[in-house]
């Protein structure tokens, strides 16, 4: 996470368009869903990707 510590403070230095903000939000949603899938796989041993996660990761 060292890169995050360098990047995030610099985000306040610029203004993002609505499209850029939407893109960031979509990508963060993908990361969150992927992290939840990983946690579920670790806790349950279930490694199948469900349909909704698969769609999200494909950008649908």
N, CA, C and O atoms as CSV, one atom per row, in Angstrom:
chain,resi,resn,atom,element,x,y,z
A,1,UNK,N,N,0.784,-1.205,0.000
A,1,UNK,CA,C,0.000,0.000,0.000
A,1,UNK,C,C,0.830,1.276,0.000
A,1,UNK,O,O,0.258,2.363,0.087
A,2,UNK,N,N,2.143,1.193,-0.093
A,2,UNK,CA,C,2.926,2.437,-0.107
A,2,UNK,C,C,2.515,3.383,-1.223
A,2,UNK,O,O,2.512,4.598,-1.028
A,3,UNK,N,N,2.167,2.850,-2.389
A,3,UNK,CA,C,1.772,3.723,-3.499
A,3,UNK,C,C,0.495,4.479,-3.144
A,3,UNK,O,O,0.357,5.654,-3.487
A,4,UNK,N,N,-0.427,3.825,-2.470
A,4,UNK,CA,C,-1.677,4.472,-2.072
A,4,UNK,C,C,-1.399,5.658,-1.167
A,4,UNK,O,O,-2.024,6.709,-1.307
A,5,UNK,N,N,-0.476,5.498,-0.252
A,5,UNK,CA,C,-0.120,6.581,0.657
A,5,UNK,C,C,0.461,7.784,-0.060
A,5,UNK,O,O,0.364,8.908,0.434
A,6,UNK,N,N,1.062,7.561,-1.217
A,6,UNK,CA,C,1.611,8.675,-2.008
A,6,UNK,C,C,0.555,9.274,-2.931
A,6,UNK,O,O,0.533,10.485,-3.150
A,7,UNK,N,N,-0.324,8.424,-3.474
A,7,UNK,CA,C,-1.278,8.881,-4.475
A,7,UNK,C,C,-2.462,9.622,-3.857
A,7,UNK,O,O,-2.835,10.697,-4.325
A,8,UNK,N,N,-3.048,9.053,-2.814
A,8,UNK,CA,C,-4.282,9.616,-2.261
A,8,UNK,C,C,-4.119,11.083,-1.846
A,8,UNK,O,O,-4.984,11.889,-2.189
A,9,UNK,N,N,-3.072,11.467,-1.137
A,9,UNK,CA,C,-2.962,12.893,-0.773
A,9,UNK,C,C,-2.932,13.832,-1.983
A,9,UNK,O,O,-3.378,14.976,-1.887
A,10,UNK,N,N,-2.416,13.362,-3.108
A,10,UNK,CA,C,-2.343,14.221,-4.289
A,10,UNK,C,C,-3.690,14.358,-4.995
A,10,UNK,O,O,-3.841,15.224,-5.858
A,11,UNK,N,N,-4.670,13.524,-4.649
A,11,UNK,CA,C,-5.978,13.598,-5.303
A,11,UNK,C,C,-6.703,14.898,-4.997
A,11,UNK,O,O,-7.506,15.363,-5.807
A,12,UNK,N,N,-6.435,15.486,-3.849
A,12,UNK,CA,C,-7.081,16.736,-3.486
A,12,UNK,C,C,-6.572,17.926,-4.274
A,12,UNK,O,O,-7.161,19.007,-4.228
A,13,UNK,N,N,-5.491,17.733,-4.988
A,13,UNK,CA,C,-4.881,18.835,-5.731
A,13,UNK,C,C,-5.552,19.100,-7.073
A,13,UNK,O,O,-5.252,20.100,-7.725
A,14,UNK,N,N,-6.455,18.217,-7.493
A,14,UNK,CA,C,-7.104,18.431,-8.783
A,14,UNK,C,C,-8.588,18.158,-8.677
A,14,UNK,O,O,-9.049,17.503,-7.742
A,15,UNK,N,N,-9.316,18.657,-9.627
A,15,UNK,CA,C,-10.760,18.433,-9.700
A,15,UNK,C,C,-11.016,17.383,-10.771
A,15,UNK,O,O,-10.413,17.407,-11.844
A,16,UNK,N,N,-11.908,16.473,-10.464
A,16,UNK,CA,C,-12.250,15.401,-11.384
A,16,UNK,C,C,-13.595,15.688,-12.034
A,16,UNK,O,O,-14.512,16.213,-11.403
A,17,UNK,N,N,-13.689,15.334,-13.297
A,17,UNK,CA,C,-14.970,15.483,-13.983
A,17,UNK,C,C,-15.939,14.432,-13.447
A,17,UNK,O,O,-15.533,13.488,-12.770
A,18,UNK,N,N,-17.205,14.604,-13.751
A,18,UNK,CA,C,-18.195,13.624,-13.314
A,18,UNK,C,C,-17.888,12.247,-13.911
A,18,UNK,O,O,-18.023,11.234,-13.225
A,19,UNK,N,N,-17.482,12.203,-15.167
A,19,UNK,CA,C,-17.123,10.925,-15.799
A,19,UNK,C,C,-15.936,10.271,-15.107
A,19,UNK,O,O,-15.926,9.057,-14.904
A,20,UNK,N,N,-14.941,11.064,-14.744
A,20,UNK,CA,C,-13.780,10.510,-14.037
A,20,UNK,C,C,-14.176,9.963,-12.668
A,20,UNK,O,O,-13.729,8.887,-12.271
A,21,UNK,N,N,-15.011,10.704,-11.954
A,21,UNK,CA,C,-15.480,10.226,-10.650
A,21,UNK,C,C,-16.276,8.938,-10.795
A,21,UNK,O,O,-16.109,8.011,-10.002
A,22,UNK,N,N,-17.143,8.876,-11.806
A,22,UNK,CA,C,-17.919,7.654,-12.053
A,22,UNK,C,C,-17.004,6.474,-12.334
A,22,UNK,O,O,-17.249,5.367,-11.855
A,23,UNK,N,N,-15.959,6.704,-13.103
A,23,UNK,CA,C,-15.004,5.634,-13.416
A,23,UNK,C,C,-14.294,5.155,-12.164
A,23,UNK,O,O,-14.138,3.951,-11.960
A,24,UNK,N,N,-13.865,6.080,-11.329
A,24,UNK,CA,C,-13.210,5.705,-10.073
A,24,UNK,C,C,-14.169,4.894,-9.209
A,24,UNK,O,O,-13.780,3.870,-8.647
A,25,UNK,N,N,-15.397,5.336,-9.100
A,25,UNK,CA,C,-16.382,4.617,-8.279
A,25,UNK,C,C,-16.626,3.205,-8.808
A,25,UNK,O,O,-16.697,2.257,-8.026
A,26,UNK,N,N,-16.755,3.060,-10.115
A,26,UNK,CA,C,-16.950,1.721,-10.705
A,26,UNK,C,C,-15.766,0.821,-10.414
A,26,UNK,O,O,-15.940,-0.344,-10.057
A,27,UNK,N,N,-14.567,1.352,-10.563
A,27,UNK,CA,C,-13.377,0.537,-10.332
A,27,UNK,C,C,-13.214,0.166,-8.860
A,27,UNK,O,O,-12.808,-0.952,-8.544
A,28,UNK,N,N,-13.524,1.084,-7.973
A,28,UNK,CA,C,-13.463,0.769,-6.547
A,28,UNK,C,C,-14.509,-0.295,-6.201
A,28,UNK,O,O,-14.246,-1.185,-5.392
A,29,UNK,N,N,-15.693,-0.204,-6.813
A,29,UNK,CA,C,-16.710,-1.241,-6.600
A,29,UNK,C,C,-16.190,-2.606,-7.040
A,29,UNK,O,O,-16.452,-3.609,-6.376
A,30,UNK,N,N,-15.470,-2.656,-8.136
A,30,UNK,CA,C,-14.879,-3.921,-8.606
A,30,UNK,C,C,-13.860,-4.460,-7.605
A,30,UNK,O,O,-13.833,-5.655,-7.311
A,31,UNK,N,N,-13.031,-3.568,-7.094
A,31,UNK,CA,C,-12.021,-3.995,-6.114
A,31,UNK,C,C,-12.698,-4.515,-4.852
A,31,UNK,O,O,-12.302,-5.551,-4.318
A,32,UNK,N,N,-13.712,-3.808,-4.372
A,32,UNK,CA,C,-14.434,-4.253,-3.169
A,32,UNK,C,C,-15.054,-5.625,-3.379
A,32,UNK,O,O,-14.941,-6.499,-2.519
A,33,UNK,N,N,-15.716,-5.821,-4.531
A,33,UNK,CA,C,-16.359,-7.103,-4.811
A,33,UNK,C,C,-15.324,-8.214,-4.881
A,33,UNK,O,O,-15.563,-9.319,-4.396
A,34,UNK,N,N,-14.184,-7.930,-5.478
A,34,UNK,CA,C,-13.119,-8.923,-5.563
A,34,UNK,C,C,-12.593,-9.262,-4.178
A,34,UNK,O,O,-12.354,-10.432,-3.875
A,35,UNK,N,N,-12.410,-8.258,-3.336
A,35,UNK,CA,C,-11.937,-8.504,-1.968
A,35,UNK,C,C,-12.941,-9.347,-1.188
A,35,UNK,O,O,-12.546,-10.255,-0.458
A,36,UNK,N,N,-14.220,-9.061,-1.332
A,36,UNK,CA,C,-15.243,-9.854,-0.652
A,36,UNK,C,C,-15.217,-11.300,-1.128
A,36,UNK,O,O,-15.382,-12.220,-0.326
A,37,UNK,N,N,-15.012,-11.507,-2.427
A,37,UNK,CA,C,-14.928,-12.858,-2.982
A,37,UNK,C,C,-13.729,-13.596,-2.395
A,37,UNK,O,O,-13.828,-14.772,-2.045
A,38,UNK,N,N,-12.600,-12.907,-2.288
A,38,UNK,CA,C,-11.400,-13.522,-1.716
A,38,UNK,C,C,-11.651,-13.913,-0.259
A,38,UNK,O,O,-11.289,-15.013,0.157
A,39,UNK,N,N,-12.266,-13.020,0.515
A,39,UNK,CA,C,-12.555,-13.322,1.920
A,39,UNK,C,C,-13.479,-14.530,2.021
A,39,UNK,O,O,-13.262,-15.411,2.853
A,40,UNK,N,N,-14.500,-14.573,1.185
A,40,UNK,CA,C,-15.413,-15.717,1.193
A,40,UNK,C,C,-14.680,-17.004,0.845
A,40,UNK,O,O,-14.910,-18.037,1.473
A,41,UNK,N,N,-13.805,-16.951,-0.144
A,41,UNK,CA,C,-13.039,-18.139,-0.539
A,41,UNK,C,C,-12.150,-18.620,0.604
A,41,UNK,O,O,-12.047,-19.823,0.844
A,42,UNK,N,N,-11.519,-17.707,1.299
A,42,UNK,CA,C,-10.646,-18.063,2.419
A,42,UNK,C,C,-11.461,-18.665,3.562
A,42,UNK,O,O,-11.060,-19.667,4.154
A,43,UNK,N,N,-12.602,-18.054,3.868
A,43,UNK,CA,C,-13.410,-18.506,5.000
A,43,UNK,C,C,-14.176,-19.794,4.717
A,43,UNK,O,O,-14.354,-20.619,5.613
A,44,UNK,N,N,-14.628,-19.970,3.478
A,44,UNK,CA,C,-15.519,-21.092,3.174
A,44,UNK,C,C,-14.910,-22.174,2.300
A,44,UNK,O,O,-15.414,-23.296,2.245
A,45,UNK,N,N,-13.828,-21.835,1.621
A,45,UNK,CA,C,-13.262,-22.774,0.654
A,45,UNK,C,C,-13.989,-22.750,-0.672
A,45,UNK,O,O,-13.585,-23.440,-1.608
A,46,UNK,N,N,-15.054,-21.971,-0.774
A,46,UNK,CA,C,-15.831,-21.842,-2.002
A,46,UNK,C,C,-15.128,-20.865,-2.933
A,46,UNK,O,O,-14.971,-19.690,-2.600
A,47,UNK,N,N,-14.708,-21.342,-4.089
A,47,UNK,CA,C,-13.921,-20.494,-4.987
A,47,UNK,C,C,-14.632,-20.176,-6.294
A,47,UNK,O,O,-14.054,-19.525,-7.164
A,48,UNK,N,N,-15.871,-20.620,-6.447
A,48,UNK,CA,C,-16.616,-20.315,-7.664
A,48,UNK,C,C,-16.977,-18.836,-7.691
A,48,UNK,O,O,-17.377,-18.260,-6.679
A,49,UNK,N,N,-16.829,-18.236,-8.863
A,49,UNK,CA,C,-17.223,-16.839,-9.039
A,49,UNK,C,C,-18.711,-16.833,-9.345
A,49,UNK,O,O,-19.155,-17.491,-10.286
A,50,UNK,N,N,-19.491,-16.089,-8.550
A,50,UNK,CA,C,-20.916,-16.057,-8.844
A,50,UNK,C,C,-21.185,-15.183,-10.065
A,50,UNK,O,O,-20.329,-14.409,-10.494
A,51,UNK,N,N,-22.371,-15.321,-10.606
A,51,UNK,CA,C,-22.742,-14.654,-11.852
A,51,UNK,C,C,-22.630,-13.140,-11.736
A,51,UNK,O,O,-22.098,-12.486,-12.633
A,52,UNK,N,N,-23.127,-12.582,-10.643
A,52,UNK,CA,C,-23.111,-11.126,-10.489
A,52,UNK,C,C,-21.689,-10.581,-10.382
A,52,UNK,O,O,-21.378,-9.547,-10.973
A,53,UNK,N,N,-20.819,-11.267,-9.631
A,53,UNK,CA,C,-19.427,-10.823,-9.540
A,53,UNK,C,C,-18.762,-10.911,-10.904
A,53,UNK,O,O,-18.019,-10.010,-11.293
A,54,UNK,N,N,-19.021,-11.975,-11.622
A,54,UNK,CA,C,-18.444,-12.143,-12.944
A,54,UNK,C,C,-18.853,-10.989,-13.872
A,54,UNK,O,O,-18.021,-10.448,-14.601
A,55,UNK,N,N,-20.118,-10.623,-13.837
A,55,UNK,CA,C,-20.604,-9.492,-14.648
A,55,UNK,C,C,-19.915,-8.196,-14.242
A,55,UNK,O,O,-19.490,-7.416,-15.094
A,56,UNK,N,N,-19.808,-7.969,-12.925
A,56,UNK,CA,C,-19.177,-6.748,-12.424
A,56,UNK,C,C,-17.723,-6.662,-12.884
A,56,UNK,O,O,-17.267,-5.606,-13.322
A,57,UNK,N,N,-17.005,-7.767,-12.783
A,57,UNK,CA,C,-15.593,-7.767,-13.172
A,57,UNK,C,C,-15.414,-7.577,-14.686
A,57,UNK,O,O,-14.388,-7.064,-15.132
A,58,UNK,N,N,-16.403,-7.989,-15.458
A,58,UNK,CA,C,-16.355,-7.793,-16.908
A,58,UNK,C,C,-16.825,-6.402,-17.313
A,58,UNK,O,O,-16.725,-6.018,-18.478
A,59,UNK,N,N,-17.339,-5.647,-16.339
A,59,UNK,CA,C,-17.797,-4.284,-16.631
A,59,UNK,C,C,-19.210,-4.218,-17.160
A,59,UNK,O,O,-19.588,-3.242,-17.808
A,60,UNK,N,N,-19.998,-5.249,-16.892
A,60,UNK,CA,C,-21.395,-5.261,-17.376
A,60,UNK,C,C,-22.327,-4.647,-16.359
A,60,UNK,O,O,-23.533,-4.572,-16.593
